[in-house]
Amino acid sequence: MSEDIVNKMIEGADEQNSELLNVVQLFFDCYKEIETVIRNKKDPSELIQIIDTVSIVMFALQPFVSEHGSHYEYA
């Protein structure tokens, strides 16, 4: 469901937001790969590579999250 929302947001996004949403889409793709590796009991080195990719994606999203998170007050 979240992936569908991101896909719809990509369609109407400006260039900067489109790039960020594509990074989110990459995160979803990595999550699917992790599930597949675990389900099929594949070589753990493949899982490590996917997790490395997820780490890079999260690092790329960090400035975006920080910028938008500053607009909200936390209780």
TIGUDO-91549 format. One line per 3 residues: number of its first residue (from 0); their letters; for each residue x, y, z of C-alpha. Coordinates in steps of 0.5 Angstrom, whole numbers. Layout:
# residues N
NUM	a	X,Y,Z; ...
# end
This chain:
# residues 75
0	mse	0,0,0; 5,5,2; 9,3,-5
3	div	3,5,-9; 2,12,-5; 10,13,-7
6	nkm	9,11,-14; 3,16,-15; 7,22,-11
9	ieg	12,21,-16; 8,22,-22; 6,29,-19
12	ade	12,31,-16; 17,36,-18; 24,34,-20
15	qns	27,35,-13; 22,31,-10; 21,26,-15
18	ell	29,24,-14; 27,23,-6; 21,19,-8
21	nvv	25,15,-13; 30,14,-7; 24,11,-2
24	qlf	22,7,-8; 29,4,-8; 28,3,-1
27	fdc	22,-1,-2; 25,-5,-7; 31,-7,-3
30	yke	26,-9,3; 23,-14,-2; 30,-17,-4
33	iet	31,-18,3; 25,-22,4; 27,-26,-2
36	vir	34,-28,0; 31,-30,7; 25,-34,4
39	nkk	30,-38,0; 35,-38,5; 40,-36,0
42	dps	47,-34,1; 48,-29,7; 53,-25,3
45	eli	47,-23,-2; 43,-21,4; 49,-16,7
48	qii	50,-13,0; 42,-11,0; 43,-9,7
51	dtv	49,-4,5; 44,-1,0; 39,0,5
54	siv	44,4,9; 46,8,3; 39,10,2
57	mfa	37,11,9; 43,16,9; 41,19,2
60	lqp	34,21,6; 37,23,12; 37,31,10
63	fvs	30,30,7; 27,27,14; 31,32,18
66	ehg	29,38,14; 21,36,14; 22,33,21
69	shy	24,40,24; 17,43,22; 13,38,27
72	eya	13,39,34; 14,33,38; 11,31,45
# end
